[in-house]
Amino acid sequence: MLIAQRIVSEIADNNLPPGTPISPEKEMLAEFGVARGTLREALRFLEIHGVITIKTGPGGGPMVARPGSRHLGGIIAMMMQLEHASFESVLEARATIEPTLARSAAEQISDGAANDLYESIQRMRDNIEDGDFFLAENERFHAAVSTASGNDLLAMVIGSLSWICDASPLGVEYPPESREAVIEMHTKIADAIAAHNPDAAEREMALHIESFEIYLAKRYPQVIGDPIRWDQLEP
């Protein structure tokens, strides 16, 4: 673990962007003074968590990557399964955190970040027939709101919870009328945030999450009460 921590420190301290090669194995063995097996175990650990990718073949080696919300989401899902935590607890967490983040976003969002929200909504409209694209764009919208709040940690958490809340691997489907409703709610949220109206932003986000809970309770009640299973969520 110590070797993995040192590699992460090197990446973070030097602000290395994704795609940057890091030291080849021979150099790291000399630098860290460890056995090849120990080094490879550390690299594998970082690869699993999305910190690096390892390119094989001539000119290959470890390169910087950027962990996404699904890496953290996978860990959360694994721990929830071990604790027999239900899907409902994820919904409750979002209902507690996300309206507050929408309020913070409304208080400080830039014009550029507000425009990003409207562009996300437009992409949803343009691709409303594509279910997979729609769900991915839904994640991006909520991530953009969370990022605009200025709280990096909670933005990462919400990104992970949004992926878990997708629930399509559990058999949850989102017909066209549901997608239209999501677009309408996203528009109200974006309007409130862009207008720098914290009260409205918080209220509209809370209503959005509540409507999703009602949708699941009405059409997929078994999903809400069932414990989270990591193997059902992992792509």
Secondary structure, DSSP 8 states (H G I E B T S, - for coil): -HHHHHHHHHHHHTT--TT-B---HHHHHHHHT--HHHHHHHHHHHHHTTSEEEE-STT-EEEE----HHHHHHHHHHHHHHTT-BHHHHHHHHHHHHHHHHHHHHHH--HHHHHHHHHHHHHHHHTTT-HHHHHHHHHHHHHHHHHHTT-HHHHHHHHHHHHHHH-GGGT----HHHHHHHHHHHHHHHHHHHTT-HHHHHHHHHHHHHHHHHHHHHH-HHHHHSB--HHHH--
